[in-house]
Amino acid sequence: MMKVASYNIHKGVGGDRRCDPARIMDVLGELDADIVALQEVDRRFGTRARIIPDTLIERDGWQVVGGRTRSASMGWHGNAILVRSSAVVSAGATIHLPSLEPRGAVSADVELTGAAVRVVGMHLDLSGLWRRRQAAAILAHIAEDPRSLPSILMGDLNEWSSHSGCLRDFARDHHFAATGPTFHAKRPVGRLDRIMVSRSMPIVDCGVLTSATARKASDHLPIWAVIDPARAPRDDV
């Protein structure tokens, strides 16, 4: 079994308007996941400096994968993937997404708990038209890779609909963890954050972390899922 999670940390700024990276790490501790896709991990302007310092990442036994491109940053257009230090990462890449404003996704091939998976972390556009184009770019990135691995796609999709738009595009090859609403964290009504996995990979359990700390740490609540990659064929996508 493998536990994965996705969390838009809102640049570390919580409902009390304080930037508190340590509080974000407390939420990750509560999640106790093996792999986490994070969004909004860097400041938007200037050097796009990271929100969470390396000291906290290393202290809690994480490694950052997926393509850091600036020395001051943690991720790519605010996206980063954290995996346990015990995991073996065989590949990492940045995915350029079509957009009017800077957008991107990150991917990593990870071996953990005796199974190998391809993980993609993303933060999609506010525009439905651009979200569909970005979904197509992500799916093409997966399909064009000659290494066949079951895939886990996670992130803030910014999709308010239940089944249409980019959700329909992702659903052709993936099924969705039945997590609940995540935005706004204090009174969540929107299911903006999603975990999607290859159709043949079972989702054993899933949910939204609604602890008091999670409700304060960001404007999004984190989502999680327990999957069984050992039961997914290696030629799946």
N, C-alpha and C positions, 0 to 999 in steps of 0.2 A: 504494500500500500504506500501511497505518497500523498502528502497534504500540500496543496498549492493555495495561494492567496493573491488577491489584487487589492491595491490600496492607493487612492489618490490622496497624497499627503498635503496638498494645498500649500506647498512651500513651507511646511512646518507650522503654519499659522492656524491656530485653533479658534474656537468660538469666542474665546476671550480676547482675541486679536493679539495674542502673544505668540511669537515664534519660539517653539520649544522642541528642538530635535530629540532631546532625551525622552520627551513624552511620546513622540512617534515610536521610538525604540521600545518603550513600555508596551505600546499597542502590538508591535511585532512579537514581543515576548508572550503576550496573551494569545495571539494567533497560533504560535508554536508550529509554523508551517515549515516545510522543507524548501520550497521555492516561492518567492514573492515577486510579483511584478509591481513596481512602483511608478506612479506618475507625479509630475510636478516636483521633481527632486532637486532642481536647480533654480536659481533666481533667473528672472526672465531677461534682464538687461545687463549691460556691461560685460564683465567677464563670465557671466552666467555661473557664478560660484555655487558650489554644492551647498545644500542645506544641512545634511548630516555629515559630521566630520568622520574621517577614516578611523579615528580612535574609537568611536562608538560602534562602527561597523565591525571592526576587528575584535573589540571586547566581547561582542555578543556572538561571535563565531560565524560571521557571514563573509562571503566574497561577492564582489560586484562583477557581473558579466554583462555582455551585450553591446560593448562598443563605446567606451568613453572616448570623446573626441577632443576635449579641451582639458588642459592640465588642472584647471580650477573646478571643472564640472564633475558630476557623478555619472551623468547619463547622456543620452542623445535626444535633443529636443525635450528634455525633462523626463525621459523614460529610462528606467534601469531595472535590471533583474538581479535579485539577491538569491544566492543559493548557499546552502550549508557548506562550511569549509571542507567537510568530508566528501563532497560531491566531486566528480570528475567532469570537467567541462572540455569537450572536444572541439567546439567551434562557437564562435560568437560573431554577430554581424549587425550592422545598422541597415535599416530599410528606409530608403527615401520615399516619401509619400507625396503624391500630387496635392497641392494646396495653395490657397491664397496667402495664408500666414504660415510661418515655420511649423511643420509637423513631421514627425518621424516615428518609427517603431524600432524595437530591438529584438534580436532573436539569439537563442543559445541552444546548443545541443548538450544535454546534461544526462549523466549517468548517476543514478542514486537508487539505493535500496535494491540493487540488482537489476534495474531496468533503465533503458535509455529513452529519452523523450526530446522532442523539439519544443521549446517554449518561446512564445512571442508575446512581448509586452507592448501595449499601444495606448495612445490617447488621441481619439479621432476628432474631427472638425465639428464645429457647431452647425455647419451647413449640411443638410441631408444629401445634396448632390455630391459634395466633396467627400462625405463619409463613404458613399458607395464606391467612388473612385479609389479611395484609400483601402477599402476592404478588398477591392480587386487586386491592388498592388501587393497586399499582404498574402492573399491566396496564391497569386502568381509566384511570389518569392518561395512559398512552401512547395508548390508544384514543380518548380524548375530545379530544385535541389536534388542532385542524384542520390543523396543518402536518404533512404526511406525510413522515417521514424514516425511514430504516432505523435500528434501535435496537440499542444495545449495553448490556446490563445486567450489572453487575459488583458483587461484594462478598462479604462473609462471610454465608452463608446459614444457618449453624448447623445444616445438614441432614446427618445421618450416613448416611441411606439412599442407595441408588444411583439409584433411579428413582421413588420414591413421594413423597408429601407435596407440598410446594411445587415440587419439581422437575418433577413431572407437570404442574402448572399452567403453569409457565414454558415447558415443552416444547411446548405447543400452538402457539405462534407463533415459538419460538426454538429454535436448536440450540446445543449446548454445546461449548465448546473442551475437548479431551481432555487437560486438565491433570491432574496427579497429586495425591497427598496433600500437605497443607500444615500440618497440626497434629498433634502439637506439633512445633515447628521442629527440635528436636534429633533426634527420631525420629518423623517424620510418618507417621501412619496414617489420619487423617481428611481427606476431601476436603470441607472445610467452605467453602472459597473457590471461587467459580465465575465464569466469563465466559460469557455467553449472548448470541447475536447473532441478528438477523432471519434466517429460514430461507434467504432467497435471497442472503445475503451470505456469500461464501466465507471460510472460515478456512484460511489458507495454512499456518500453523505455530503451535505453542503449547508451553507448558511451565511448569515451576516453577523459580524461581531458587534454587539450593541452594549458593550460595557460602558461604565461611566467615563472611563478614560478615553475610549474611542469616540464617544459623543462630544468630547471637548477638544480632541487633538487636531481635527481637520473638519472641513465642511462635508466630507464624504465619510461614510462608514466602510470599513474593509469587508470584503467577501472572501469565502474560503470554500474549498471542496476537497474531499478525499477521493482519490481515483485509484484504479488498479491497472497500471500500465502493463503488468506481466501478462494480462489476458488480451492485449491488443496485438494483432499480427504485425510484424515488422514491415510489411509492405503497405501498411495503411498510411494515409496522409491526414 
